[in-house]
């Protein structure tokens, strides 16, 4: 049995249990929700594997709520009535730390909007970050950068070969001890399971696994890009003609509800000019290994021989890291693009309104252009209506993290942490 890998969320989970009656941990399958929840729980019900307990819960959800607290209800969404049963039980007990609900899909009718306020605290668990796998020393804190503190770290000697290998291995806890070939097979099988079973199980509607797989490949090919549904439909349909728009919309909704596709929304900010802003989100698969698996890239050399694809995957990998770090700061990760061509890869904003703008580049030779873009963007902000950035930074794979003479920070991914 593989050892438990400590998660950045661990202390947050403890804190939330001390202030809420029930804690909800959602995220994609195999991201570590159950094992993390088990470390805090005193009793458990595994609804996806314990047939008897699931039948009891379907008959009367209250029958599975008795036990030591916190009580883990794993894959709770398979018995949607559990939500209201837990809500009522929390109300009756009038104390915190009663239940941990873990789920790998959002119920179709979004019942979690009903009367959950004041009872539930919700957190998203994603695959392991490079901090958690030991590939980043976290010497540069994203939160500190957004507070205006300059970076200063020597960095590591991680190579592009190492980076490409990490993209293929990904952040699944279950694949960390596997060979690269086995990690690649793990991700390929994961996608196959998604296409054949997981998506169909979300709403009961008929799904064609081949079309789901084709759509996943299209999302992978256009990762970190603003891609219209119609473009995905044409690409996924291939020689057979485009997929029906309703089919694409339904599959995308299911993939998002399974926490496998993440949207990087456009950032709305007041500018000094009236330049119209693009509103379309970028799409990312939740883990780099799913992107490489969908593209059938299981050898780092193939990525190194294709700098364009490697660059897009690196941007997506950075988004995956920053998204976790931003969650811990109660923030979000966005992108910016005006219709006149000015664009910035990542905007990270904290709950207190502080924010930073980041370009993502593979090589040192691109730093000057990236810094110029960031400075132009900062000057375009209407600072009478919105405070300026706390940091402008260029994220690169490795090396030292420092501030250039022009004030733009160079930030190694191998040094970034929350």
Buried (B, 14 or more C-beta within 10 A) or exposed (E): EEEEBEBBBEEBBEEBBEEBBBBBBBBBBBBBBBBBBBEBBEEBBBBBEBEEBBEBBBEEBBBBBEBEBBBBBBBBBBBBBBBBBBBBBBEEBEEBBBBBBBBBBBBBEEBBEEBBEEBBBBBBBBBBBBBBBEBBBBBBBBBBBBBEEEBEBEBBEBEBEBBBBBBBBBBBBBBBEBEBEEBBBBBBEBBBEBBBEBBBEBBEEEBBBEBBBBBBBBBBBBBBBBBEEEBBBBBBBEEEEBBEEEBBBBBBBBBBBBBBBBEBBBBEBEBEEEEEBEEBBBBBBBBBBBBBBBBEBBBBEBBBEBEEBBBBBBBBBBBBBBBBBBBBBEBBBBBBBBEEEBBBBBBBBBEEEBBBBBBBBBEEEBBEEBBEBBBEBBEBBEEEEBEEBBBBBBBBBBBBBBBBEEEBBBBBBBBBBB
